[in-house]
Amino acid sequence: MSVQGRRVLLCVGGGIAAYKACELARLLVKAGAQVRVALTPAAERFVTPLTFQALTGSPVATDIFSAEQDLAAGHIALADWAELAAVAPATANLLARLRIGQSDDMAAAALLAIDPRRWLVAPAMNERMWASPAVQENVRVLKERGARFVGPAIGEMAERSHVGPGRMSEPGEIFKACADALAPRDLENVQVLVTAGPTREMLDPVRYLSNPSSGRMGYAIAEAARDRGARVTLISGPVELSRPADVEVVEVVSAEELARAVDEHVDGARVVVMAAAVADQRPATRAARKVKKQAGDETMTLVRTPDILAALGARAQRPMLVGFAAESENVEENARDKLLRKNLDLIVANDVADAFGKETNRVLILGKDGARRELQGPKLSVAHAIWDMVRERLGG
């Protein structure tokens, strides 16, 4: 995605990672973006307005009570101007203030006047702070309002004796996320259906067969389609993710529930992306009560679950179909077989070692037209690349 000529407001919070925001500003300007910067008072303790003015060529907003700054770059003028607001670093304090709408500095006031769906937030804090219930609650609420998040990464903290999630993503990764957030609306009013997450096949009321899918890839695909103007229905297995804003979400648990939900929502969809990790088998019977331990070996009979993707591919009139294949060996060979056998348009394949529970993904995309593309990066970037390939094949 290109940021050439796009308008980005960089809001810098007061943390040691503020120095990385200088590199982010440089990358955006180098790529042709118009960049303006707003600093919190705490940010000015780590970086100076002069640095950002030199990097962007524009005045830096710092004082909400300055009449001179208000004329040149007041918080409402900045909000009206910006296509995207990147918040980097987003400290625990800044996240809390954004959640409650506190706007006592230039950066927070500008953000309050911008739709959260146009925010890109890059958190940065100690791993213990990131794990605190208060911070996680603030993140959840901001995501529900539509804010996008990039990171945090896992790594060494400023204290050097601490390691964990909380480190701000590197400027290059945030730059890519900015480009993704400014994606063209080339799917305007296209109806799409996305599935995500695992299924659970119950053995008894407390035990089930499942897999480690987090749902992140499917959710990223739904969010990317939404950002490009699509009307998105997301059918989700049980995950610990916030519902994406402006996306219709249908929650299911089992493969049979997922199959029924797809049948109910597929009519009218021009594209179906089956990113869910659907169980291939389920117990033949489900015990009504918890099964107690018994002496000796125990056996369980498994039966096949519905092959949702194959059923869609067999339809006489079908939408464009994008399947997924997580393989433990012969990734490309097995993916090509599934592509042909299930009559798909595209298939996204990866090794199971890269498939589950990560913020990033490494995939191979194959098309029935012979296309072949390898991708690696944040899941939202991979999602946009998938939609690029869909858009090329979708027609008018």
C-alpha positions in Angstrom: 0.0 0.0 0.0 1.2 3.5 -0.8 1.1 6.4 1.6 2.1 8.9 -1.1 0.3 12.2 -0.5 -1.7 10.8 2.4 -2.2 12.9 5.6 -0.9 11.3 8.8 -1.1 12.9 12.3 1.6 11.4 14.5 0.6 11.7 18.2 3.6 11.0 20.5 3.1 9.9 24.1 5.6 10.3 27.0 7.6 7.1 27.1 11.2 6.1 26.4 10.0 4.6 23.1 9.2 8.2 21.9 12.6 8.2 20.2 11.3 5.6 17.8 8.6 8.0 16.7 11.3 10.1 15.1 12.2 7.2 12.8 8.5 6.6 12.0 8.1 10.2 11.0 11.1 10.0 8.8 9.8 6.8 7.1 6.4 8.4 6.4 7.9 11.5 5.0 10.4 9.5 2.8 7.4 7.5 1.4 5.7 10.7 0.4 3.2 11.1 3.2 2.3 14.5 4.7 3.0 14.3 8.4 2.1 16.6 11.2 3.1 15.9 14.9 1.4 16.5 18.2 3.4 15.9 21.4 2.0 15.3 24.9 3.8 17.3 27.7 5.3 14.1 28.8 6.6 13.3 25.3 8.5 16.6 25.4 10.6 15.2 28.2 12.0 12.6 25.9 12.0 14.3 22.4 11.9 17.9 21.2 9.5 19.6 18.9 12.4 20.9 16.9 13.4 17.3 16.0 10.0 16.6 14.5 9.8 20.0 12.8 13.1 19.2 11.1 12.0 15.7 10.0 8.5 16.8 8.8 9.0 20.4 7.7 5.8 21.3 9.6 5.2 23.1 12.9 4.7 20.7 15.9 1.6 21.0 18.1 2.5 21.1 21.8 0.5 23.7 23.7 -3.3 23.6 23.7 -3.4 27.1 25.2 -1.1 28.7 22.6 -3.1 31.2 20.4 -0.2 31.1 17.9 -0.2 27.3 17.6 -4.0 27.2 17.5 -3.9 29.3 14.3 -1.3 27.1 12.7 -2.1 23.7 14.1 -4.9 23.7 16.6 -6.4 20.4 17.7 -9.5 20.8 15.6 -7.6 21.9 12.6 -5.3 18.8 13.0 -8.4 16.6 13.4 -10.0 18.0 10.2 -6.7 17.6 8.3 -5.7 14.1 9.3 -6.7 11.0 7.3 -5.0 8.8 9.9 -3.8 9.4 13.5 -0.9 7.2 14.5 -0.4 7.1 18.3 3.2 6.1 19.0 4.1 5.4 21.7 0.8 4.9 23.3 1.6 4.7 27.0 -0.6 3.2 29.7 -1.5 6.7 30.8 -2.4 7.9 27.3 -4.5 4.8 26.7 -6.5 5.5 29.9 -7.0 9.1 28.9 -8.2 8.2 25.4 -10.7 5.7 26.8 -12.4 8.2 29.1 -12.1 11.1 26.7 -9.7 13.3 28.7 -8.3 16.0 26.4 -6.1 18.3 28.4 -3.2 18.3 26.0 -2.8 18.9 22.2 -2.4 15.2 21.2 -5.3 13.9 23.3 -7.6 16.8 22.2 -6.9 16.2 18.6 -7.5 12.4 18.9 -10.8 13.1 20.7 -12.0 15.0 17.6 -11.0 12.1 15.3 -13.1 9.0 14.8 -11.4 6.1 16.6 -11.7 4.1 13.5 -9.0 6.4 12.1 -6.6 5.7 15.0 -3.6 3.4 14.7 -2.3 2.7 18.2 1.2 1.4 19.0 1.3 0.6 22.8 4.6 0.8 24.7 5.1 0.0 28.4 6.6 -2.4 30.9 5.2 -6.0 30.4 3.6 -5.9 33.9 1.8 -2.7 33.1 0.6 -4.2 29.7 -0.7 -7.3 31.6 -2.6 -5.3 34.1 -6.4 -5.7 34.0 -6.9 -1.9 33.8 -4.8 -1.6 30.6 -6.3 -4.7 29.0 -9.8 -3.3 29.7 -8.8 0.1 28.1 -7.4 -1.7 25.1 -10.6 -3.8 24.7 -12.8 -0.8 24.8 -10.8 1.2 22.3 -10.8 -1.7 19.9 -14.5 -2.0 20.3 -14.7 1.6 19.2 -12.8 0.8 16.1 -9.2 1.7 17.0 -6.6 -0.4 15.3 -3.6 -1.7 17.3 -0.1 -2.6 16.1 1.9 -4.6 18.7 3.2 -4.5 21.3 6.2 -6.7 20.5 7.8 -9.1 22.9 11.3 -8.2 23.9 13.6 -6.5 26.3 12.2 -3.5 28.2 14.0 -0.3 28.9 14.8 -1.6 32.4 16.8 -4.3 30.6 16.1 -6.8 33.4 12.5 -7.2 32.2 11.5 -9.1 29.1 8.0 -9.7 27.7 5.1 -8.2 25.7 5.0 -4.4 26.0 7.8 -3.2 23.8 6.7 -0.8 21.1 6.7 -2.3 17.6 9.6 -1.2 15.4 9.1 1.9 13.2 9.1 -0.1 10.0 6.3 -2.3 11.3 4.2 0.7 12.4 4.9 2.3 9.0 3.5 -0.8 7.2 0.4 -0.7 9.5 -0.1 2.9 8.6 0.0 2.0 4.9 -2.5 -0.8 5.5 -4.8 1.5 7.4 -4.8 3.9 4.5 -5.7 1.1 2.0 -7.9 2.1 -0.9 -11.7 1.4 -0.6 -11.7 -0.9 -3.5 -14.2 -3.3 -2.0 -16.9 -0.6 -1.5 -20.2 -2.4 -0.7 -18.9 -5.8 -1.7 -20.5 -8.4 0.5 -18.0 -10.8 2.0 -18.2 -13.7 4.4 -15.2 -14.6 6.6 -14.8 -17.4 9.1 -12.3 -17.4 11.9 -11.1 -19.2 15.0 -11.3 -22.8 16.0 -14.2 -25.1 16.5 -14.8 -27.2 19.6 -16.3 -30.7 19.3 -17.6 -31.6 22.8 -16.9 -35.0 24.3 -19.0 -34.2 27.4 -20.0 -31.0 29.1 -16.4 -30.1 30.1 -14.1 -31.7 27.5 -13.7 -31.1 23.8 -11.5 -31.7 20.7 -10.1 -28.5 19.3 -6.9 -26.7 18.0 -4.8 -23.7 19.1 -6.2 -21.3 16.5 -6.4 -17.8 18.1 -8.6 -16.4 15.3 -6.2 -13.5 14.7 -5.7 -14.1 11.0 -9.5 -14.4 10.3 -10.2 -11.3 12.3 -7.5 -9.4 10.5 -9.0 -10.5 7.1 -12.4 -9.2 8.3 -11.0 -5.9 9.5 -9.0 -5.4 6.3 -12.1 -6.0 4.1 -14.1 -3.6 6.3 -11.4 -0.9 5.9 -11.6 -1.3 2.1 -15.3 -0.7 2.2 -16.7 -4.2 2.2 -19.9 -5.2 4.1 -18.5 -8.0 6.3 -20.1 -10.9 8.1 -17.6 -12.7 10.4 -18.5 -16.1 11.7 -16.3 -16.8 14.6 -15.5 -19.8 16.7 -14.6 -19.3 20.4 -11.8 -16.8 20.6 -10.4 -14.3 23.1 -10.5 -11.3 20.7 -12.6 -8.1 20.8 -15.4 -7.9 18.2 -14.3 -5.7 15.2 -16.2 -2.5 14.9 -18.7 -2.2 12.0 -18.6 -6.0 11.3 -21.5 -8.3 11.8 -20.3 -11.1 14.1 -21.9 -14.5 14.4 -20.6 -16.7 17.2 -20.5 -20.5 16.8 -18.8 -23.3 18.7 -18.9 -26.5 16.7 -18.2 -27.4 13.1 -21.9 -28.2 12.6 -22.9 -24.8 13.9 -20.3 -23.2 11.6 -21.8 -25.1 8.6 -25.3 -23.9 9.4 -24.1 -20.3 9.9 -22.3 -20.3 6.6 -25.5 -21.7 4.8 -27.6 -19.0 6.4 -25.2 -16.1 5.5 -23.6 -17.1 2.2 -26.4 -15.9 -0.1 -25.4 -12.6 -1.6 -21.8 -12.9 -0.6 -19.4 -12.3 -3.5 -16.4 -13.6 -1.6 -16.1 -16.2 1.1 -12.8 -16.5 3.0 -12.7 -19.7 5.1 -9.9 -18.9 7.6 -11.5 -20.9 10.4 -9.6 -23.9 11.7 -12.4 -26.3 11.5 -12.2 -29.7 13.2 -12.2 -32.6 10.7 -13.7 -35.1 13.3 -16.0 -35.0 16.2 -16.9 -37.7 18.8 -19.7 -40.0 17.5 -21.6 -39.4 20.8 -21.6 -36.7 23.4 -22.0 -37.7 27.0 -24.7 -35.9 28.9 -22.6 -35.8 32.1 -18.8 -35.6 32.7 -17.2 -38.9 31.9 -15.5 -40.4 35.0 -12.1 -42.2 34.9 -12.3 -45.9 34.3 -9.7 -48.7 34.8 -7.8 -49.7 31.7 -7.6 -48.2 28.3 -10.5 -46.2 26.8 -11.5 -45.7 23.2 -13.5 -43.0 21.4 -15.2 -43.3 18.0 -14.8 -40.2 15.8 -16.9 -39.3 12.8 -16.3 -36.7 10.1 -17.6 -33.2 10.4 -19.2 -31.4 7.4 -16.7 -30.3 4.7 -18.0 -26.7 4.5 -15.5 -25.6 1.9 -16.0 -28.6 -0.4 -19.8 -28.0 -0.2 -19.4 -24.4 -1.3 -17.0 -25.3 -4.1 -19.6 -27.8 -5.4 -22.3 -25.2 -5.8 -23.4 -24.4 -9.4 -23.5 -20.7 -8.5 -20.8 -20.0 -6.0 -19.0 -16.9 -4.7 -15.2 -16.5 -5.0 -13.7 -19.0 -2.6 -10.5 -18.5 -0.5 -9.4 -21.5 1.6 -6.7 -22.0 4.1 -4.4 -24.9 4.6 -2.2 -25.4 7.7 0.2 -28.2 6.9 2.9 -30.1 8.8 4.7 -31.3 5.7 4.7 -30.9 1.9 3.0 -27.5 2.3 2.8 -26.5 -1.3 2.0 -29.9 -2.7 -0.9 -30.4 -0.2 -2.2 -26.9 -0.7 -2.3 -27.4 -4.5 -4.2 -30.6 -4.0 -6.8 -28.9 -1.8 -7.1 -26.0 -4.2 -8.1 -28.3 -7.0 -10.0 -30.9 -5.1 -12.3 -28.3 -3.4 -12.6 -26.1 -6.5 -11.2 -22.9 -4.8 -10.0 -19.7 -6.4 -7.2 -19.0 -4.0 -5.7 -21.0 -1.1 -3.5 -19.6 1.7 -1.1 -22.2 3.0 1.4 -22.2 5.8 3.3 -24.5 8.1 1.6 -25.3 11.4 4.7 -23.9 13.1 3.8 -20.5 11.7 0.1 -20.9 11.9 -1.2 -20.5 15.4 -1.2 -17.9 18.2 1.2 -15.4 16.7 0.9 -11.7 15.7 2.7 -12.4 12.4 2.3 -14.9 9.7 4.3 -16.5 6.9 2.1 -17.8 4.1 2.1 -19.1 0.5 -0.9 -18.0 -1.6 -1.7 -20.2 -4.7 -4.4 -19.4 -7.3 -6.2 -21.7 -9.7 -4.9 -19.4 -12.4 -1.3 -20.4 -11.6 -0.6 -17.4 -9.3 2.0 -18.0 -6.6 3.0 -15.5 -3.9 4.9 -15.8 -0.7 4.2 -13.3 2.1 5.5 -12.6 5.6 4.6 -10.0 8.1 2.0 -8.7 10.6 -1.3 -10.5 10.1 -3.1 -7.3 9.0 -0.5 -6.8 6.3 -0.9 -10.4 5.1 -4.7 -9.9 5.1 -4.5 -6.8 2.9 -2.2 -8.8 0.5 -4.9 -11.5 0.3 -7.5 -8.9 -0.5 -5.2 -7.4 -3.2 -5.2 -10.8 -4.9 -9.0 -11.2 -4.5 -9.6 -7.7 -5.9 -7.5 -8.5 -9.0 -9.8 -11.5 -9.7 -13.2 -10.1 -8.6 -14.0 -7.9 -11.6 -16.4 -5.0 -11.5 
